[in-house]
Amino acid sequence: MKRQAIVLNVSAALFALGLLAIWQALAEMRVISPVFFPAPSRAISELVERLADGSAYPPILATCTRMLFGWLCASILGVVLGAVIGSSRIGRDYLEPMLEFVRPLPASAIIPVAILFLGLTNQMSVAVIAFGAIWPVLLSSVYGFSSIQGRLQEVSAVLGLSRIEYLRKIAIPSAMPDILSGIRVSLAISLILAVVTEMQASLPGIGRDIFMAQRSFRSVDLYGGLIVLGVIGFTVNYALVAFEKRVLRWRNPYS
């Protein structure tokens, strides 16, 4: 099994390198103007220089901070509301209609409202990120809590478990696979919305750097920013996958 995983990882890496080689060849052939389509070697070289002189770290830190704060707010609120709606008929009757009304609203559509109330601030960005990223967590939590087997509820009643003990020992572990899948999706949405709010509100970060690079035709910096976003997304997703495997190792103890 491990050998097969290694082979798949190597194949994926070779495929990615092949795409970079094609990109490099097309750029050197000038099929498209270098102003719009620079070689990856130029973008990576410029990015390495910015990392070396330290100028790349402040925007990366700003974007990651907004992404993580918004994601944490969305995750906590989504799990709490999901537990209430999924395990309580009263909570479902009162909260579900309102949430179904708000859920179809695009997160980008509430940016003007968020700016109106919070201004061009980090709080505005975090609020928009939390609004857009909460739905995968909320929906997966509702499904996870509502699909708990009736036998487990009967066992908790027989054992005389309190509501808190039932949530901690039975409900949350049973719903955890669904919760974690929603949390992974919401993290990707958080990164997207962090960049969008930075572009819209001109907040310091990778999004603003990409937008300004596009406005001034600095395509090398633009593609360098996209590479950074890809690395951030890949890293946080890999970390969450490793965390999920560790938390849910009881599902496949022999892996």
C-alpha positions as CSV (number, residue, x, y, z in Angstrom):
1,M,0.0,0.0,0.0
2,K,2.8,2.4,0.9
3,R,4.7,1.6,-2.2
4,Q,1.6,2.3,-4.3
5,A,1.2,5.6,-2.6
6,I,4.8,6.5,-3.4
7,V,4.4,5.6,-7.0
8,L,1.3,7.8,-7.2
9,N,3.1,10.7,-5.6
10,V,6.0,10.4,-7.9
11,S,3.7,10.2,-11.0
12,A,1.8,13.3,-9.8
13,A,5.1,15.2,-9.4
14,L,6.3,14.2,-12.8
15,F,3.0,15.3,-14.3
16,A,3.3,18.7,-12.7
17,L,6.9,19.0,-13.9
18,G,5.8,18.1,-17.4
19,L,3.2,20.9,-17.3
20,L,5.8,23.4,-16.2
21,A,8.1,22.2,-19.0
22,I,5.3,22.8,-21.5
23,W,4.7,26.3,-20.0
24,Q,8.4,27.1,-20.2
25,A,8.6,25.9,-23.8
26,L,5.5,27.9,-24.9
27,A,6.8,31.0,-23.2
28,E,10.3,30.7,-24.8
29,M,8.6,30.2,-28.2
30,R,6.7,33.5,-27.6
31,V,3.4,31.9,-28.7
32,I,1.9,34.6,-26.4
33,S,3.5,37.9,-25.6
34,P,5.8,37.7,-22.5
35,V,3.9,40.7,-21.1
36,F,0.9,38.4,-20.5
37,F,2.6,35.0,-20.4
38,P,6.0,35.0,-18.8
39,A,8.1,31.9,-18.4
40,P,7.7,30.1,-15.1
41,S,11.4,30.3,-14.5
42,R,11.1,34.1,-14.5
43,A,8.2,34.1,-12.1
44,I,9.9,31.6,-9.7
45,S,13.1,33.6,-9.9
46,E,11.4,36.8,-9.0
47,L,9.5,35.0,-6.2
48,V,12.8,33.6,-4.7
49,E,14.3,37.1,-4.8
50,R,11.3,38.5,-2.9
51,L,11.5,35.7,-0.4
52,A,15.3,36.3,0.1
53,D,14.9,40.0,0.7
54,G,11.9,39.5,3.0
55,S,9.4,41.6,0.9
56,A,7.1,38.7,0.2
57,Y,6.5,37.7,3.8
58,P,4.2,40.6,5.0
59,P,1.5,40.1,2.3
60,I,1.7,36.3,2.8
61,L,1.3,36.7,6.6
62,A,-1.6,39.2,6.2
63,T,-3.5,36.9,3.8
64,C,-3.0,33.8,5.9
65,T,-4.0,35.6,9.1
66,R,-7.3,36.7,7.5
67,M,-7.9,33.3,6.0
68,L,-7.3,31.5,9.3
69,F,-9.4,33.9,11.5
70,G,-12.3,33.7,9.1
71,W,-12.1,30.0,8.8
72,L,-11.9,29.5,12.5
73,C,-15.0,31.7,13.0
74,A,-16.9,29.8,10.3
75,S,-15.8,26.4,11.7
76,I,-16.8,27.1,15.3
77,L,-20.1,28.7,14.4
78,G,-20.9,26.1,11.7
79,V,-20.4,23.2,14.1
80,V,-22.4,24.8,16.8
81,L,-25.4,25.6,14.6
82,G,-25.1,22.3,12.8
83,A,-25.3,20.5,16.2
84,V,-28.4,22.5,17.2
85,I,-30.2,22.0,13.8
86,G,-29.1,18.4,13.4
87,S,-30.0,17.1,16.9
88,S,-32.9,19.3,17.8
89,R,-36.3,19.5,16.0
90,I,-37.0,22.9,17.7
91,G,-33.7,24.2,16.5
92,R,-34.3,22.9,13.0
93,D,-37.8,24.5,12.9
94,Y,-36.6,27.9,14.0
95,L,-33.2,28.2,12.4
96,E,-33.4,26.2,9.1
97,P,-35.8,28.6,7.2
98,M,-33.7,31.6,8.0
99,L,-30.5,29.9,7.0
100,E,-32.0,28.6,3.8
101,F,-32.9,32.2,2.9
102,V,-29.4,33.5,3.6
103,R,-27.4,30.5,2.2
104,P,-27.9,31.3,-1.6
105,L,-26.4,34.8,-1.2
106,P,-22.9,34.9,-2.8
107,A,-20.3,35.9,-0.3
108,S,-19.0,38.5,-2.8
109,A,-22.4,40.2,-2.8
110,I,-22.3,41.0,0.9
111,I,-18.9,42.8,0.6
112,P,-20.6,46.2,0.0
113,V,-22.8,45.6,3.1
114,A,-19.8,44.5,5.2
115,I,-17.8,47.6,4.0
116,L,-20.8,49.8,5.0
117,F,-20.8,48.5,8.5
118,L,-17.2,47.7,9.2
119,G,-15.3,49.9,6.7
120,L,-12.2,48.8,4.8
121,T,-10.8,46.9,7.7
122,N,-9.6,43.4,8.6
123,Q,-12.8,42.8,10.5
124,M,-14.7,43.3,7.3
125,S,-12.6,40.8,5.5
126,V,-12.9,38.2,8.3
127,A,-16.7,38.7,8.4
128,V,-17.0,38.1,4.7
129,I,-14.7,35.1,4.8
130,A,-16.7,33.6,7.8
131,F,-20.0,34.2,5.9
132,G,-18.8,32.4,2.8
133,A,-17.0,29.6,4.5
134,I,-19.6,28.6,7.1
135,W,-21.9,26.8,4.7
136,P,-19.9,23.6,4.0
137,V,-19.2,23.2,7.7
138,L,-22.8,23.9,8.7
139,L,-24.4,21.6,6.1
140,S,-21.9,18.7,6.8
141,S,-22.4,19.2,10.5
142,V,-26.2,19.1,10.2
143,Y,-26.0,15.9,8.1
144,G,-23.5,14.3,10.6
145,F,-25.5,15.1,13.7
146,S,-28.9,14.2,12.1
147,S,-27.6,10.8,10.9
148,I,-26.5,9.5,14.2
149,Q,-27.9,6.0,14.7
150,G,-30.9,5.8,17.0
151,R,-29.3,2.9,18.9
152,L,-26.5,5.2,20.1
153,Q,-29.1,7.6,21.4
154,E,-30.9,4.8,23.2
155,V,-27.6,3.6,24.7
156,S,-26.8,7.1,26.0
157,A,-30.3,7.2,27.6
158,V,-29.8,3.8,29.3
159,L,-26.4,4.9,30.6
160,G,-27.9,8.1,31.9
161,L,-25.5,10.4,30.1
162,S,-26.1,14.1,30.3
163,R,-26.5,16.3,27.2
164,I,-22.9,17.4,27.4
165,E,-21.6,13.9,27.9
166,Y,-23.8,12.6,25.0
167,L,-22.3,15.3,22.7
168,R,-18.7,14.7,23.8
169,K,-18.7,10.9,23.9
170,I,-21.2,9.9,21.2
171,A,-22.6,12.8,18.9
172,I,-19.4,14.6,18.1
173,P,-17.2,11.5,17.4
174,S,-20.0,10.1,15.2
175,A,-20.4,13.3,13.2
176,M,-16.7,14.0,13.1
177,P,-16.0,12.5,9.6
178,D,-18.7,14.7,8.1
179,I,-17.6,17.8,10.0
180,L,-14.0,17.4,8.9
181,S,-14.9,17.0,5.2
182,G,-16.9,20.3,5.5
183,I,-14.0,22.0,7.3
184,R,-11.6,21.1,4.4
185,V,-13.9,22.6,1.8
186,S,-14.4,25.8,3.9
187,L,-10.7,26.3,4.2
188,A,-10.3,26.5,0.5
189,I,-13.2,29.0,0.3
190,S,-11.6,31.0,3.1
191,L,-8.4,31.5,1.0
192,I,-10.4,32.5,-2.0
193,L,-12.5,35.1,-0.1
194,A,-9.4,36.4,1.6
195,V,-7.9,37.3,-1.8
196,V,-11.2,38.7,-3.1
197,T,-11.7,41.0,-0.1
198,E,-8.1,42.2,-0.4
199,M,-8.7,43.1,-4.1
200,Q,-12.0,44.8,-3.4
201,A,-11.0,46.7,-0.3
202,S,-7.3,47.2,-1.2
203,L,-6.2,45.6,2.0
204,P,-2.5,44.6,2.3
205,G,-2.0,41.0,1.2
206,I,-1.4,38.7,-1.7
207,G,-4.7,39.7,-3.4
208,R,-3.9,43.4,-3.5
209,D,-0.4,42.6,-4.8
210,I,-1.8,40.4,-7.6
211,F,-4.4,43.1,-8.5
212,M,-1.7,45.9,-8.6
213,A,0.6,43.7,-10.6
214,Q,-2.2,43.2,-13.2
215,R,-3.0,46.9,-13.3
216,S,0.7,47.8,-14.0
217,F,1.3,44.8,-16.4
218,R,3.9,43.2,-14.0
219,S,2.9,39.7,-15.1
220,V,5.9,38.1,-13.4
221,D,4.8,39.3,-10.0
222,L,1.2,38.3,-10.9
223,Y,2.1,34.7,-11.7
224,G,4.4,34.7,-8.7
225,G,1.5,35.6,-6.5
226,L,-0.6,32.8,-8.0
227,I,2.2,30.4,-7.3
228,V,2.2,31.5,-3.6
229,L,-1.5,31.0,-3.4
230,G,-1.2,27.5,-4.9
231,V,1.5,26.6,-2.4
232,I,-0.6,27.9,0.6
233,G,-3.7,26.0,-0.5
234,F,-1.7,22.8,-1.1
235,T,0.0,23.1,2.3
236,V,-3.0,23.8,4.4
237,N,-5.0,21.1,2.7
238,Y,-2.2,18.5,3.2
239,A,-2.0,19.5,6.9
240,L,-5.8,19.0,7.2
241,V,-5.7,15.6,5.5
242,A,-2.9,14.5,7.8
243,F,-4.9,15.8,10.8
244,E,-8.1,14.0,9.6
245,K,-6.2,10.7,9.2
246,R,-4.9,11.0,12.7
247,V,-8.2,11.9,14.3
248,L,-10.2,9.3,12.3
249,R,-7.6,6.5,12.4
250,W,-10.2,4.4,14.3
251,R,-12.1,4.1,10.9
252,N,-9.1,2.2,9.4
253,P,-6.8,1.0,12.1
254,Y,-4.6,-1.0,9.7
255,S,-3.7,1.8,7.3
